[in-house]
Amino acid sequence: MPATKTKKLIGFTEEQVALIDELATRQGTTFTAIVSDAVNEYTSVRANAKDQILDRLLIEHGDVIDRLSRT
């Protein structure tokens, strides 16, 4: 499948494609590498935020969670 078609399937606008292509050229990398890095960064941040929320719930309300798990 041609690269252009793949980009289109993802739903990038023409402006986004142009900006990512320009960035890839400046960094000496590929469109796919730029997008992959961005997705990895986004998912890492989201996973970290979720873990922090769960840790805080356990610290602040661990006793309630423990009691609920026994019912």
N, C-alpha and C positions, 0 to 999 in steps of 0.2 A: 504494500500500500504506500503510495507517495506521501512524503512528509507533510505536504500541504493539506492533504485530505485528513490525516491524523489530527493536525492542529484544528481543522475545521470541526471535526467530530467532538473535540473537547469543548468547543463553543467560544473560542477566543474571537474577539473583534479584530478587524484588520489593523487597528491602531495598536492593540496589544501584541499582535504577531510582529508588527514592525518594531516595537520597542524591545521585545524579547530577542528578536533577531539582531538588532543593533547591539544590545548588551552582550549577547553571545559572541559576536564578532570582536567587540572590544576586549572581551576576556579570553578570547581564543578558545572558546568551547562551543557547544552545540545548543540549539534550541531545547532539545530534550533534556540535556543536563541542567540547564537553567530551571526549567519547569520541575524536574525531579527534585532538585535541591529545594525549591520553594515549597513543594508538597511535603517533603521530609521535615522542613523547618516548621511548617504549620502544624503537622500532626504531632511533632515533638512538643511544641508549646501547649497544644490542647491536652495531650496526655499528662504533661507535667501539672497543668492547672487542675485536672481531674484528680490526680494523686494528692495534690495539696488540699483540695476540698475534702476528700475522704479522710486524710490524716487529721484535719481539723475537726471533722465530725466525730471521729473516734476519740480524740483527746477531750473534746468538750462534752460529748454525749455518750461516751463509751458505756457508762452504767445503764443508760436507757436502752441502748442497742443490745447490750447483753441480756437485760430482762426481757426484751421483745423476742430475742432469739430462743428463749426458753418457753415461750407460750405457744 
